[in-house]
């Protein structure tokens, strides 16, 4: 079973940063929190920061764990996911789509676009109710 990580990045108004997945990936065209797999020997927080930079073009400081869950969206390859709160190192940074995304955007967590991963929804619900 693999390990995935995600960065939960909010702006000053409470919007959450999401990325739109590229063709050829699970959930292509749908949206998710910046996320990816842990690489061999990599620290989980370092992996979450790397994914934010690779997918959304932003440098972040990783904070507390927001959620841990088993992802079963690919039944033959379940993963354990760890979602971390994250803060932009430069609050004026402009996100830009990276290697695994076609677009990035700030969204109200109560009204996200169609999501690629059902396990992102509880995180967004929690943010919307905070």
Rosetta blueprint (number, residue, H / E / L):
1 X L
2 X E
3 X E
4 X E
5 X E
6 X E
7 X E
8 X E
9 X E
10 X E
11 X L
12 X L
13 X L
14 X L
15 X L
16 X E
17 X E
18 X E
19 X E
20 X E
21 X E
22 X L
23 X L
24 X L
25 X L
26 X L
27 X L
28 X L
29 X L
30 X L
31 X E
32 X E
33 X L
34 X E
35 X E
36 X E
37 X E
38 X L
39 X L
40 X L
41 X L
42 X L
43 X L
44 X H
45 X H
46 X H
47 X H
48 X H
49 X H
50 X H
51 X H
52 X H
53 X H
54 X H
55 X H
56 X H
57 X L
58 X L
59 X L
60 X E
61 X E
62 X E
63 X E
64 X E
65 X E
66 X E
67 X E
68 X E
69 X E
70 X E
71 X E
72 X L
73 X L
74 X L
75 X H
76 X H
77 X H
78 X L
79 X E
80 X E
81 X E
82 X E
83 X E
84 X E
85 X E
86 X E
87 X E
88 X E
89 X L
90 X L
91 X L
92 X L
93 X L
94 X L
95 X L
96 X L
97 X L
98 X L
99 X L
100 X L
101 X E
102 X E
103 X E
104 X E
105 X E
106 X E
107 X E
108 X L
109 X L
110 X L
111 X L
112 X L
113 X L
114 X L
115 X E
116 X L
117 X L
118 X H
119 X H
120 X H
121 X H
122 X H
123 X H
124 X H
125 X H
126 X H
127 X H
128 X H
129 X H
130 X L
